[in-house]
Amino acid sequence: MLPKPLSDIQSNQTAEAEAIVATAPFDDLPEQVVAALAQAASLRRYAAGETIFAMGQFDGSEFLIVLSGRIKIAHADPKSGAMLFDETHQGEVYGLAGAIAGGDPARLAGISITAERDSVIVGVDAEEMREIAAQRPSLTRNLMIYFARSLAGETRASAEEASPERRIYAALSAYIERDAVNAEWRIPRMPKHKELADRADVDEADAANAVAKLIQSGVARRNYPGLIIDDMAQLNRLSK
């Protein structure tokens, strides 16, 4: 759906409004609701590599719309101890669920966000957004539909999560450490295929094939007696 024209929105924050109407779940809201959200928003520009939130700074008090560019989110997985990465691309939103329901303080404390490319970000105040939603049923309805569709997609994906390969990559992530000298992600000593297979509850041959596939695809490379992970973001995606 093409964004609606903004000629009738009485707001000086045109760029913020344009970002909002171009992003689900806000793309078909009444103009008055968009204008109210724009008043709760701020436009910020970041150069590639620039820190948006250092670790411990992001508290969930706003959600982010990527108007242009791409941002990378890093956070420590409390279960495995590995550093996980995610990306939010142009036209996508980050932190909306936490802005509505509140985030886990322990998890939020371990998050850092950087601009992977030159990026323009719109931050929308979470408290003001909740106040608008309480007064505007159209926004509440859009949010409900947005999260229902997201949940349906996660439900479909859950069947894939049970695949042997995904379980192997999730198990392998528990062995990953950050090298304190050169900041590389690595597995200092690879577990035996049988150990990895037992941990992932798969056949030993499946474990061996999955590790070989990581190396062949360039996600990892051998560094006896372990592995160096060259594409941690891709390994995180494979393990989800």
MDAnalysis code that builds the backbone (N, CA, C; Angstrom):
import MDAnalysis as mda
import numpy as np

u = mda.Universe.empty(720, n_residues=240, atom_resindex=np.repeat(np.arange(240), 3), trajectory=True)
u.add_TopologyAttr("name", ["N", "CA", "C"] * 240)
u.add_TopologyAttr("resid", np.arange(1, 241))
u.add_TopologyAttr("resname", ["MET", "LEU", "PRO", "LYS", "PRO", "LEU", "SER", "ASP", "ILE", "GLN", "SER", "ASN", "GLN", "THR", "ALA", "GLU", "ALA", "GLU", "ALA", "ILE", "VAL", "ALA", "THR", "ALA", "PRO", "PHE", "ASP", "ASP", "LEU", "PRO", "GLU", "GLN", "VAL", "VAL", "ALA", "ALA", "LEU", "ALA", "GLN", "ALA", "ALA", "SER", "LEU", "ARG", "ARG", "TYR", "ALA", "ALA", "GLY", "GLU", "THR", "ILE", "PHE", "ALA", "MET", "GLY", "GLN", "PHE", "ASP", "GLY", "SER", "GLU", "PHE", "LEU", "ILE", "VAL", "LEU", "SER", "GLY", "ARG", "ILE", "LYS", "ILE", "ALA", "HIS", "ALA", "ASP", "PRO", "LYS", "SER", "GLY", "ALA", "MET", "LEU", "PHE", "ASP", "GLU", "THR", "HIS", "GLN", "GLY", "GLU", "VAL", "TYR", "GLY", "LEU", "ALA", "GLY", "ALA", "ILE", "ALA", "GLY", "GLY", "ASP", "PRO", "ALA", "ARG", "LEU", "ALA", "GLY", "ILE", "SER", "ILE", "THR", "ALA", "GLU", "ARG", "ASP", "SER", "VAL", "ILE", "VAL", "GLY", "VAL", "ASP", "ALA", "GLU", "GLU", "MET", "ARG", "GLU", "ILE", "ALA", "ALA", "GLN", "ARG", "PRO", "SER", "LEU", "THR", "ARG", "ASN", "LEU", "MET", "ILE", "TYR", "PHE", "ALA", "ARG", "SER", "LEU", "ALA", "GLY", "GLU", "THR", "ARG", "ALA", "SER", "ALA", "GLU", "GLU", "ALA", "SER", "PRO", "GLU", "ARG", "ARG", "ILE", "TYR", "ALA", "ALA", "LEU", "SER", "ALA", "TYR", "ILE", "GLU", "ARG", "ASP", "ALA", "VAL", "ASN", "ALA", "GLU", "TRP", "ARG", "ILE", "PRO", "ARG", "MET", "PRO", "LYS", "HIS", "LYS", "GLU", "LEU", "ALA", "ASP", "ARG", "ALA", "ASP", "VAL", "ASP", "GLU", "ALA", "ASP", "ALA", "ALA", "ASN", "ALA", "VAL", "ALA", "LYS", "LEU", "ILE", "GLN", "SER", "GLY", "VAL", "ALA", "ARG", "ARG", "ASN", "TYR", "PRO", "GLY", "LEU", "ILE", "ILE", "ASP", "ASP", "MET", "ALA", "GLN", "LEU", "ASN", "ARG", "LEU", "SER", "LYS"])
u.atoms.positions = np.array([
    [0.848, -1.191, 0.000],
    [0.000, 0.000, 0.000],
    [0.884, 1.242, 0.000],
    [0.577, 2.214, -0.863],
    [1.343, 3.441, -0.915],
    [0.977, 4.333, 0.257],
    [1.967, 5.052, 0.816],
    [1.661, 5.967, 1.906],
    [0.662, 7.028, 1.475],
    [-0.221, 7.409, 2.398],
    [-1.212, 8.432, 2.077],
    [-0.528, 9.789, 1.986],
    [-1.091, 10.741, 1.217],
    [-0.515, 12.090, 1.172],
    [-0.616, 12.758, 2.527],
    [0.328, 13.646, 2.805],
    [0.378, 14.273, 4.112],
    [-0.011, 15.751, 4.065],
    [-0.611, 16.164, 2.983],
    [-0.882, 17.595, 2.820],
    [-1.830, 18.123, 3.884],
    [-2.697, 17.242, 4.421],
    [-3.686, 17.703, 5.386],
    [-3.248, 17.514, 6.827],
    [-2.060, 16.946, 7.048],
    [-1.586, 16.753, 8.420],
    [-1.015, 18.069, 8.922],
    [-1.627, 18.604, 9.970],
    [-1.192, 19.890, 10.493],
    [-0.067, 19.658, 11.507],
    [1.148, 19.478, 11.004],
    [2.296, 19.223, 11.871],
    [3.536, 19.727, 11.174],
    [4.457, 20.254, 11.969],
    [5.728, 20.668, 11.406],
    [6.683, 19.507, 11.231],
    [6.317, 18.328, 11.734],
    [7.202, 17.179, 11.715],
    [6.864, 16.279, 10.536],
    [7.011, 16.831, 9.346],
    [6.625, 16.102, 8.144],
    [7.450, 14.843, 7.945],
    [8.765, 14.909, 8.175],
    [9.620, 13.739, 7.968],
    [9.228, 12.611, 8.906],
    [8.940, 12.951, 10.167],
    [8.519, 11.937, 11.114],
    [7.206, 11.295, 10.683],
    [6.274, 12.125, 10.222],
    [4.982, 11.612, 9.776],
    [5.141, 10.710, 8.562],
    [6.012, 11.103, 7.632],
    [6.243, 10.285, 6.441],
    [6.808, 8.923, 6.821],
    [7.711, 8.897, 7.792],
    [8.274, 7.625, 8.244],
    [7.194, 6.754, 8.873],
    [6.292, 7.362, 9.631],
    [5.240, 6.611, 10.317],
    [4.265, 6.003, 9.321],
    [3.788, 6.780, 8.348],
    [2.784, 6.248, 7.425],
    [3.378, 5.232, 6.453],
    [4.702, 5.193, 6.351],
    [5.349, 4.223, 5.463],
    [5.670, 2.916, 6.170],
    [5.296, 2.793, 7.444],
    [5.692, 1.648, 8.251],
    [4.487, 0.939, 8.827],
    [4.416, -0.386, 8.631],
    [3.397, -1.161, 9.330],
    [3.746, -1.150, 10.817],
    [2.760, -0.997, 11.701],
    [1.316, -1.077, 11.497],
    [0.623, 0.276, 11.393],
    [1.322, 1.300, 10.948],
    [0.763, 2.654, 10.960],
    [0.354, 3.150, 9.577],
    [0.428, 2.270, 8.556],
    [0.330, 2.763, 7.185],
    [-1.082, 3.100, 6.722],
    [-2.116, 2.770, 7.504],
    [-3.467, 3.140, 7.064],
    [-4.242, 3.821, 8.192],
    [-3.538, 4.530, 9.053],
    [-4.182, 5.227, 10.161],
    [-4.765, 6.562, 9.702],
    [-5.782, 7.053, 10.398],
    [-6.289, 8.398, 10.108],
    [-5.184, 9.443, 10.287],
    [-5.275, 10.500, 9.531],
    [-4.224, 11.511, 9.540],
    [-4.041, 12.138, 10.919],
    [-5.127, 12.259, 11.675],
    [-5.008, 12.864, 13.004],
    [-4.169, 11.989, 13.931],
    [-4.285, 10.678, 13.782],
    [-3.502, 9.760, 14.614],
    [-2.034, 9.825, 14.211],
    [-1.784, 9.879, 12.896],
    [-0.410, 10.001, 12.412],
    [0.212, 11.290, 12.927],
    [-0.543, 12.373, 12.895],
    [-0.028, 13.658, 13.372],
    [0.318, 13.588, 14.856],
    [-0.525, 12.910, 15.636],
    [-0.254, 12.773, 17.069],
    [1.008, 11.959, 17.309],
    [1.184, 10.884, 16.555],
    [2.393, 10.074, 16.687],
    [3.630, 10.872, 16.271],
    [3.489, 11.675, 15.220],
    [4.612, 12.486, 14.762],
    [5.045, 13.492, 15.830],
    [4.081, 14.005, 16.587],
    [4.411, 14.928, 17.666],
    [5.205, 14.238, 18.769],
    [5.034, 12.916, 18.872],
    [5.756, 12.142, 19.887],
    [7.076, 11.592, 19.358],
    [7.449, 11.997, 18.141],
    [8.616, 11.406, 17.473],
    [9.743, 12.420, 17.308],
    [10.948, 11.900, 17.118],
    [12.109, 12.743, 16.834],
    [12.933, 12.090, 15.734],
    [13.461, 12.914, 14.842],
    [14.251, 12.449, 13.705],
    [15.732, 12.570, 14.029],
    [16.494, 11.500, 13.781],
    [17.921, 11.513, 14.084],
    [18.697, 10.873, 12.939],
    [19.896, 11.372, 12.700],
    [20.744, 10.853, 11.622],
    [22.032, 10.283, 12.217],
    [22.467, 9.148, 11.652],
    [23.677, 8.492, 12.134],
    [24.533, 8.063, 10.946],
    [25.836, 8.209, 11.096],
    [26.771, 7.738, 10.083],
    [27.021, 6.250, 10.281],
    [27.455, 5.582, 9.215],
    [27.758, 4.152, 9.298],
    [28.772, 3.894, 10.399],
    [28.470, 2.934, 11.266],
    [29.349, 2.589, 12.363],
    [29.110, 3.379, 13.630],
    [28.265, 4.398, 13.570],
    [28.036, 5.245, 14.743],
    [27.119, 4.541, 15.739],
    [27.387, 4.732, 17.006],
    [26.574, 4.131, 18.063],
    [25.280, 4.912, 18.242],
    [24.173, 4.191, 18.226],
    [22.866, 4.798, 18.501],
    [22.564, 4.689, 19.994],
    [22.726, 3.482, 20.531],
    [22.628, 3.244, 21.970],
    [23.788, 2.340, 22.373],
    [24.626, 2.797, 23.292],
    [25.647, 1.925, 23.849],
    [24.980, 0.937, 24.803],
    [25.699, -0.126, 25.130],
    [25.133, -1.138, 26.012],
    [24.719, -0.498, 27.342],
    [23.495, -0.770, 27.741],
    [22.962, -0.217, 28.978],
    [22.165, 1.058, 28.797],
    [22.198, 1.663, 27.604],
    [21.489, 2.925, 27.384],
    [20.046, 2.731, 26.917],
    [19.800, 1.662, 26.157],
    [18.452, 1.472, 25.613],
    [17.544, 0.918, 26.708],
    [16.514, 1.677, 27.080],
    [15.634, 1.279, 28.179],
    [14.210, 0.979, 27.732],
    [13.966, 0.970, 26.422],
    [12.631, 0.656, 25.918],
    [11.646, 1.796, 26.015],
    [12.122, 3.002, 26.318],
    [11.207, 4.140, 26.448],
    [10.793, 4.706, 25.096],
    [11.336, 4.169, 24.027],
    [10.923, 4.546, 22.681],
    [11.110, 3.355, 21.764],
    [10.422, 3.381, 20.632],
    [10.706, 2.404, 19.586],
    [11.239, 3.149, 18.379],
    [11.937, 2.414, 17.513],
    [12.676, 3.040, 16.420],
    [12.113, 2.625, 15.069],
    [11.933, 3.590, 14.197],
    [11.559, 3.347, 12.808],
    [12.775, 3.706, 11.949],
    [13.188, 2.781, 11.102],
    [14.324, 3.040, 10.217],
    [13.794, 3.662, 8.936],
    [13.959, 4.957, 8.816],
    [13.482, 5.675, 7.633],
    [14.377, 5.364, 6.437],
    [15.686, 5.274, 6.670],
    [16.620, 4.864, 5.622],
    [17.835, 4.241, 6.289],
    [18.530, 3.385, 5.543],
    [19.714, 2.739, 6.074],
    [19.406, 1.399, 6.730],
    [20.213, 1.032, 7.723],
    [20.050, -0.248, 8.419],
    [20.756, -0.155, 9.758],
    [20.127, -0.697, 10.795],
    [20.745, -0.705, 12.117],
    [20.971, -2.142, 12.563],
    [21.986, -2.313, 13.415],
    [22.302, -3.641, 13.952],
    [22.120, -3.612, 15.459],
    [21.435, -4.639, 15.960],
    [21.185, -4.767, 17.388],
    [21.991, -5.947, 17.906],
    [22.763, -5.731, 18.954],
    [23.543, -6.798, 19.581],
    [23.074, -6.972, 21.014],
    [22.909, -8.224, 21.429],
    [22.572, -8.473, 22.833],
    [23.094, -9.837, 23.246],
    [23.421, -9.948, 24.506],
    [23.952, -11.199, 25.041],
    [22.805, -12.138, 25.363],
    [22.906, -13.377, 24.893],
    [21.913, -14.398, 25.202],
    [22.198, -14.919, 26.611],
    [21.277, -14.705, 27.569],
    [21.561, -15.130, 28.944],
    [21.662, -16.641, 29.094],
    [21.082, -17.391, 28.156],
    [21.120, -18.847, 28.263],
    [22.457, -19.413, 27.801],
    [22.919, -18.953, 26.651],
    [24.148, -19.510, 26.077],
    [25.382, -18.668, 26.370],
    [25.172, -17.406, 26.717],
    [26.302, -16.511, 26.924],
    [26.858, -15.947, 25.630],
    [26.311, -16.379, 24.496],
    [26.789, -15.896, 23.202],
    [26.196, -14.522, 22.902],
    [26.902, -13.744, 22.082],
    [26.393, -12.467, 21.630],
    [25.570, -12.698, 20.374],
    [24.320, -12.266, 20.396],
    [23.415, -12.444, 19.271],
    [23.237, -11.118, 18.546],
    [23.010, -11.206, 17.238],
    [22.863, -10.009, 16.425],
    [21.572, -10.077, 15.626],
    [20.982, -8.929, 15.431],
    [19.810, -8.820, 14.579],
    [19.917, -7.511, 13.809],
    [19.158, -7.403, 12.737],
    [19.187, -6.198, 11.921],
    [17.769, -5.689, 11.702],
    [17.635, -4.384, 11.641],
    [16.373, -3.755, 11.275],
    [16.648, -2.891, 10.059],
    [15.909, -3.150, 8.990],
    [16.170, -2.524, 7.702],
    [15.242, -1.336, 7.461],
    [15.503, -0.651, 6.374],
    [14.678, 0.486, 5.974],
    [13.206, 0.081, 5.909],
    [12.347, 0.902, 6.517],
    [10.918, 0.631, 6.515],
    [10.465, -0.317, 7.604],
    [11.382, -0.741, 8.479],
    [11.025, -1.655, 9.562],
    [11.097, -0.930, 10.900],
    [10.528, -1.574, 11.909],
    [10.449, -0.972, 13.234],
    [11.118, -1.891, 14.240],
    [11.803, -1.286, 15.220],
    [12.447, -2.071, 16.273],
    [11.942, -1.596, 17.638],
    [11.634, -2.562, 18.512],
    [11.279, -2.249, 19.893],
    [9.832, -1.920, 20.123],
    [8.949, -2.214, 19.154],
    [7.550, -1.844, 19.302],
    [6.858, -2.663, 20.386],
    [7.105, -3.965, 20.423],
    [6.456, -4.810, 21.431],
    [6.833, -4.362, 22.834],
    [8.116, -4.082, 23.035],
    [8.556, -3.617, 24.345],
    [7.975, -2.262, 24.698],
    [7.790, -1.408, 23.688],
    [7.208, -0.094, 23.931],
    [5.768, -0.208, 24.411],
    [5.072, -1.252, 23.971],
    [3.677, -1.436, 24.359],
    [3.565, -2.158, 25.698],
    [4.283, -3.265, 25.828],
    [4.120, -4.127, 26.996],
    [5.184, -3.932, 28.063],
    [6.252, -3.228, 27.735],
    [7.363, -3.107, 28.663],
    [8.367, -4.221, 28.424],
    [9.649, -3.909, 28.510],
    [10.688, -4.899, 28.233],
    [11.302, -5.448, 29.508],
    [12.014, -6.538, 29.367],
    [12.740, -7.142, 30.475],
    [13.972, -6.283, 30.761],
    [14.055, -5.661, 31.942],
    [15.198, -4.765, 32.226],
    [16.541, -5.460, 32.080],
    [16.615, -6.736, 32.487],
    [17.891, -7.454, 32.393],
    [18.306, -7.621, 30.940],
    [17.342, -7.924, 30.076],
    [17.657, -8.082, 28.647],
    [17.993, -6.738, 28.023],
    [17.225, -5.709, 28.346],
    [17.468, -4.392, 27.773],
    [18.855, -3.880, 28.140],
    [19.327, -4.210, 29.340],
    [20.631, -3.730, 29.783],
    [21.767, -4.284, 28.938],
    [21.528, -5.418, 28.270],
    [22.569, -6.030, 27.453],
    [22.499, -5.698, 25.987],
    [21.650, -4.736, 25.616],
    [21.462, -4.394, 24.207],
    [22.312, -3.191, 23.822],
    [22.917, -3.264, 22.656],
    [23.545, -2.095, 22.040],
    [23.064, -2.006, 20.600],
    [22.949, -0.788, 20.089],
    [22.421, -0.563, 18.749],
    [23.364, 0.372, 17.998],
    [23.742, -0.024, 16.791],
    [24.625, 0.790, 15.962],
    [24.041, 0.934, 14.561],
    [24.448, 1.969, 13.871],
    [24.062, 2.158, 12.475],
    [25.011, 1.342, 11.604],
    [24.471, 0.370, 10.891],
    [25.316, -0.439, 10.025],
    [25.632, 0.301, 8.732],
    [24.726, 1.180, 8.329],
    [24.929, 2.072, 7.185],
    [24.555, 3.477, 7.622],
    [24.831, 4.482, 6.788],
    [24.296, 5.812, 7.061],
    [22.785, 5.670, 7.187],
    [22.234, 6.144, 8.293],
    [20.836, 5.847, 8.590],
    [20.111, 7.083, 9.116],
    [18.835, 7.129, 8.797],
    [17.937, 8.122, 9.381],
    [16.912, 7.351, 10.211],
    [16.839, 7.686, 11.498],
    [16.013, 6.957, 12.450],
    [14.961, 7.894, 13.021],
    [13.754, 7.383, 13.176],
    [12.704, 8.112, 13.881],
    [12.415, 7.368, 15.180],
    [12.644, 8.037, 16.303],
    [12.311, 7.461, 17.598],
    [10.968, 7.982, 18.061],
    [10.077, 7.062, 18.480],
    [8.738, 7.446, 18.925],
    [8.618, 7.126, 20.413],
    [8.242, 8.109, 21.199],
    [8.131, 7.940, 22.648],
    [7.072, 6.889, 22.989],
    [7.464, 5.895, 23.778],
    [6.584, 4.764, 24.071],
    [5.387, 5.188, 24.920],
    [5.619, 5.994, 25.942],
    [4.524, 6.401, 26.821],
    [3.490, 7.220, 26.068],
    [3.944, 8.135, 25.232],
    [2.999, 8.941, 24.463],
    [2.242, 8.085, 23.463],
    [2.924, 7.085, 22.867],
    [2.241, 6.190, 21.936],
    [1.148, 5.409, 22.652],
    [1.393, 4.951, 23.879],
    [0.377, 4.221, 24.637],
    [-0.809, 5.122, 24.968],
    [-0.533, 6.377, 25.275],
    [-1.619, 7.317, 25.558],
    [-2.483, 7.548, 24.321],
    [-1.826, 7.657, 23.166],
    [-2.580, 7.837, 21.912],
    [-3.437, 6.605, 21.632],
    [-2.856, 5.417, 21.832],
    [-3.591, 4.171, 21.585],
    [-4.806, 4.061, 22.493],
    [-4.700, 4.564, 23.724],
    [-5.818, 4.494, 24.667],
    [-6.980, 5.369, 24.217],
    [-6.689, 6.393, 23.428],
    [-7.722, 7.327, 22.986],
    [-8.163, 7.089, 21.546],
    [-7.378, 6.343, 20.788],
    [-7.651, 6.162, 19.365],
    [-7.794, 4.672, 19.044],
    [-9.025, 4.160, 18.953],
    [-9.233, 2.735, 18.675],
    [-8.581, 2.262, 17.380],
    [-8.443, 3.144, 16.420],
    [-7.841, 2.726, 15.146],
    [-6.395, 2.290, 15.341],
    [-5.658, 2.965, 16.220],
    [-4.282, 2.583, 16.488],
    [-4.233, 1.260, 17.247],
    [-5.110, 1.101, 18.229],
    [-5.174, -0.159, 18.974],
    [-5.479, -1.326, 18.044],
    [-6.434, -1.116, 17.141],
    [-6.798, -2.183, 16.187],
    [-5.619, -2.532, 15.298],
    [-4.930, -1.530, 14.774],
    [-3.786, -1.792, 13.902],
    [-2.692, -2.565, 14.622],
    [-2.441, -2.193, 15.867],
    [-1.409, -2.887, 16.637],
    [-1.800, -4.342, 16.885],
    [-3.065, -4.588, 17.180],
    [-3.535, -5.956, 17.410],
    [-3.360, -6.803, 16.146],
    [-3.727, -6.251, 15.003],
    [-3.605, -6.988, 13.743],
    [-2.138, -7.242, 13.421],
    [-1.296, -6.239, 13.647],
    [0.131, -6.363, 13.355],
    [0.756, -7.493, 14.166],
    [0.485, -7.528, 15.458],
    [1.097, -8.555, 16.296],
    [0.466, -9.921, 16.074],
    [-0.817, -9.961, 15.716],
    [-1.443, -11.240, 15.393],
    [-0.798, -11.854, 14.159],
    [-0.533, -11.021, 13.164],
    [0.134, -11.526, 11.957],
    [1.562, -11.969, 12.257],
    [2.252, -11.207, 13.116],
    [3.611, -11.594, 13.493],
    [3.600, -12.930, 14.228],
    [2.637, -13.097, 15.116],
    [2.546, -14.349, 15.872],
    [2.256, -15.516, 14.946],
    [1.390, -15.296, 13.956],
    [1.093, -16.365, 13.001],
    [2.350, -16.767, 12.245],
    [3.183, -15.782, 11.882],
    [4.429, -16.093, 11.194],
    [5.384, -16.861, 12.081],
    [5.446, -16.500, 13.375],
    [6.321, -17.217, 14.303],
    [5.841, -18.641, 14.514],
    [4.526, -18.823, 14.515],
    [3.988, -20.159, 14.691],
    [4.368, -21.056, 13.526],
    [4.315, -20.492, 12.310],
    [4.723, -21.277, 11.144],
    [6.200, -21.608, 11.216],
    [6.988, -20.639, 11.705],
    [8.436, -20.855, 11.770],
    [8.820, -21.850, 12.848],
    [7.958, -22.038, 13.859],
    [8.319, -22.915, 14.969],
    [8.506, -24.352, 14.525],
    [7.805, -24.749, 13.470],
    [7.983, -26.109, 12.962],
    [9.389, -26.300, 12.414],
    [9.939, -25.232, 11.806],
    [11.286, -25.315, 11.266],
    [12.323, -25.332, 12.389],
    [12.002, -24.692, 13.517],
    [12.956, -24.620, 14.612],
    [13.301, -26.003, 15.154],
    [12.401, -26.954, 14.949],
    [12.632, -28.299, 15.471],
    [13.552, -29.112, 14.563],
    [13.945, -28.560, 13.415],
    [14.784, -29.315, 12.494],
    [16.128, -29.614, 13.134],
    [16.720, -30.749, 12.809],
    [18.014, -31.115, 13.395],
    [19.081, -30.040, 13.187],
    [19.128, -29.459, 11.993],
    [20.167, -28.474, 11.705],
    [20.060, -27.264, 12.609],
    [18.854, -26.777, 12.832],
    [18.669, -25.617, 13.697],
    [19.066, -25.938, 15.136],
    [18.722, -27.135, 15.596],
    [19.094, -27.522, 16.954],
    [20.613, -27.617, 17.094],
    [21.274, -28.087, 16.048],
    [22.741, -28.185, 16.081],
    [23.363, -26.803, 16.185],
    [22.891, -25.855, 15.369],
    [23.471, -24.512, 15.395],
    [23.187, -23.819, 16.724],
    [22.012, -24.064, 17.303],
    [21.706, -23.490, 18.618],
    [22.635, -24.071, 19.676],
    [22.891, -25.375, 19.603],
    [23.802, -26.017, 20.556],
    [25.226, -25.513, 20.369],
    [25.620, -25.322, 19.115],
    [26.975, -24.860, 18.826],
    [27.212, -23.453, 19.372],
    [26.157, -22.627, 19.378],
    [26.292, -21.241, 19.853],
    [26.737, -21.175, 21.309],
    [26.424, -22.223, 22.083],
    [26.785, -22.220, 23.498],
    [28.294, -22.286, 23.701],
    [29.034, -22.706, 22.680],
    [30.492, -22.834, 22.794],
    [31.235, -21.568, 22.342],
    [30.498, -20.597, 21.807],
    [31.144, -19.432, 21.203],
    [31.572, -18.435, 22.270],
    [32.768, -17.898, 22.104],
    [33.302, -16.874, 22.993],
    [33.820, -15.712, 22.162],
    [33.954, -14.563, 22.793],
    [34.522, -13.377, 22.135],
    [36.001, -13.292, 22.492],
    [36.858, -13.274, 21.494],
    [38.290, -13.167, 21.727],
    [38.621, -11.778, 22.272],
    [39.229, -11.722, 23.434],
    [39.486, -10.452, 24.096],
    [40.548, -9.623, 23.385],
    [41.387, -10.260, 22.573],
    [42.486, -9.543, 21.914],
    [42.040, -8.910, 20.600],
    [41.463, -9.730, 19.701],
    [41.102, -9.208, 18.376],
    [39.599, -9.113, 18.147],
    [38.801, -9.374, 19.191],
    [37.339, -9.218, 19.158],
    [36.648, -10.170, 18.193],
    [37.303, -11.248, 17.798],
    [36.667, -12.241, 16.935],
    [35.755, -13.138, 17.759],
    [34.667, -13.592, 17.089],
    [33.837, -14.628, 17.682],
    [34.449, -15.968, 17.316],
    [34.623, -16.843, 18.317],
    [35.301, -18.093, 18.040],
    [34.854, -19.180, 19.007],
    [35.071, -20.406, 18.597],
    [34.942, -21.569, 19.466],
    [36.369, -22.048, 19.725],
    [36.899, -21.836, 20.922],
    [38.306, -22.148, 21.172],
    [38.648, -23.617, 20.910],
    [37.753, -24.510, 21.301],
    [37.984, -25.936, 21.070],
    [36.655, -26.572, 20.654],
    [36.612, -27.072, 19.446],
    [35.384, -27.670, 18.937],
    [35.019, -28.921, 19.728],
    [33.739, -29.059, 20.073],
    [33.306, -30.305, 20.696],
    [33.352, -31.434, 19.663],
    [33.503, -32.650, 20.137],
    [33.422, -33.786, 19.222],
    [32.016, -33.850, 18.644],
    [31.921, -34.401, 17.436],
    [30.624, -34.465, 16.779],
    [29.605, -35.197, 17.644],
    [30.044, -36.238, 18.364],
    [29.113, -36.981, 19.214],
    [28.607, -36.112, 20.361],
    [29.506, -35.318, 20.949],
    [29.096, -34.414, 22.032],
    [28.082, -33.389, 21.536],
    [28.348, -32.824, 20.364],
    [27.435, -31.844, 19.786],
    [26.101, -32.493, 19.444],
    [26.171, -33.705, 18.890],
    [24.946, -34.424, 18.535],
    [24.106, -34.727, 19.766],
    [24.757, -35.155, 20.843],
    [24.021, -35.454, 22.076],
    [23.362, -34.201, 22.630],
    [24.072, -33.095, 22.557],
    [23.533, -31.839, 23.090],
    [22.328, -31.364, 22.284],
    [22.369, -31.588, 20.969],
    [21.278, -31.148, 20.099],
    [20.216, -32.229, 19.894],
    [20.472, -33.438, 20.434],
    [19.558, -34.567, 20.287],
    [19.343, -34.915, 18.811],
    [20.468, -35.096, 18.099],
    [20.429, -35.462, 16.681],
    [21.438, -36.577, 16.449],
    [21.453, -37.083, 15.224],
    [22.442, -38.095, 14.862],
    [23.819, -37.449, 14.717],
    [24.854, -38.230, 14.964],
    [26.217, -37.726, 14.862],
    [26.534, -37.273, 13.439],
    [26.020, -37.982, 12.450],
    [26.260, -37.600, 11.056],
    [25.648, -36.239, 10.749],
    [24.480, -35.963, 11.333],
    [23.850, -34.667, 11.116],
    [24.707, -33.536, 11.692],
    [25.307, -33.785, 12.865],
    [26.165, -32.774, 13.485],
    [27.379, -32.496, 12.614],
    [28.009, -33.552, 12.102],
    [29.184, -33.385, 11.248],
    [28.835, -32.624, 9.976],
    [27.696, -32.966, 9.368],
    [27.285, -32.301, 8.128],
    [26.961, -30.832, 8.360],
    [26.331, -30.513, 9.496],
    [25.961, -29.129, 9.780],
    [27.199, -28.260, 9.964],
    [28.200, -28.780, 10.670],
    [29.444, -28.024, 10.865],
    [30.142, -27.816, 9.529],
    [30.184, -28.863, 8.706],
    [30.811, -28.745, 7.390],
    [30.093, -27.703, 6.532],
    [28.785, -27.646, 6.655],
    [28.001, -26.684, 5.875],
    [28.330, -25.243, 6.293],
    [28.531, -25.027, 7.597],
    [28.910, -23.695, 8.067],
    [30.217, -23.242, 7.433],
    [31.160, -24.157, 7.351],
    [32.479, -23.824, 6.800],
    [32.390, -23.590, 5.298],
    [31.662, -24.448, 4.604],
    [31.535, -24.322, 3.154],
    [30.834, -23.032, 2.749],
    [29.901, -22.589, 3.582],
    [29.135, -21.384, 3.248],
    [29.840, -20.104, 3.673],
    [30.982, -20.219, 4.361],
    [31.732, -19.040, 4.774],
    [31.286, -18.430, 6.086],
    [30.346, -19.070, 6.776],
    [29.909, -18.562, 8.076],
    [31.014, -18.747, 9.114],
    [31.763, -19.854, 8.981],
    [32.845, -20.153, 9.918],
    [34.036, -20.695, 9.150],
    [35.200, -20.694, 9.818],
    [36.392, -21.305, 9.228],
    [37.190, -21.997, 10.322],
    [37.874, -23.013, 9.925],
    [38.626, -23.812, 10.890],
    [39.819, -23.019, 11.417],
    [40.052, -23.169, 12.700],
    [41.213, -22.577, 13.355],
    [41.593, -23.545, 14.485],
    [42.277, -24.616, 14.098],
    [42.515, -25.741, 15.002],
    [43.043, -25.263, 16.358],
    [42.436, -25.784, 17.453],
    [41.446, -26.872, 17.525],
    [40.001, -26.395, 17.528],
    [39.762, -25.189, 17.058],
    [38.409, -24.666, 17.111],
    [37.935, -24.093, 15.796],
    [37.041, -23.111, 15.890],
    [36.477, -22.430, 14.725],
    [36.485, -20.932, 14.982],
    [36.624, -20.172, 13.910],
    [36.376, -18.734, 13.962],
    [35.054, -18.481, 13.250],
    [34.165, -17.735, 13.890],
    [32.858, -17.420, 13.306],
    [32.972, -16.075, 12.602],
    [32.920, -16.093, 11.287],
    [33.066, -14.862, 10.500],
    [31.743, -14.137, 10.288],
    [30.625, -14.843, 10.421],
    [29.317, -14.222, 10.203],
    [28.387, -14.647, 11.338],
    [28.545, -13.958, 12.471],
    [27.763, -14.312, 13.648],
    [26.273, -14.063, 13.428],
    [25.949, -13.010, 12.695],
    [24.543, -12.704, 12.439],
    [23.861, -13.846, 11.681],
    [24.563, -14.414, 10.685],
    [23.989, -15.509, 9.922],
    [23.845, -16.758, 10.787],
    [24.810, -17.037, 11.646],
    [24.699, -18.187, 12.531],
    [23.502, -18.019, 13.465],
    [23.283, -16.794, 13.946],
    [22.108, -16.548, 14.794],
    [20.825, -16.824, 14.038],
    [20.780, -16.402, 12.777],
    [19.565, -16.652, 11.982],
    [19.359, -18.152, 11.762],
    [20.434, -18.873, 11.512],
    [20.329, -20.306, 11.278],
    [19.887, -21.071, 12.510],
    [20.174, -20.525, 13.674],
    [19.859, -21.237, 14.911],
    [18.483, -20.910, 15.451],
    [17.790, -19.946, 14.851],
    [16.471, -19.540, 15.371],
    [15.369, -20.399, 14.785],
])
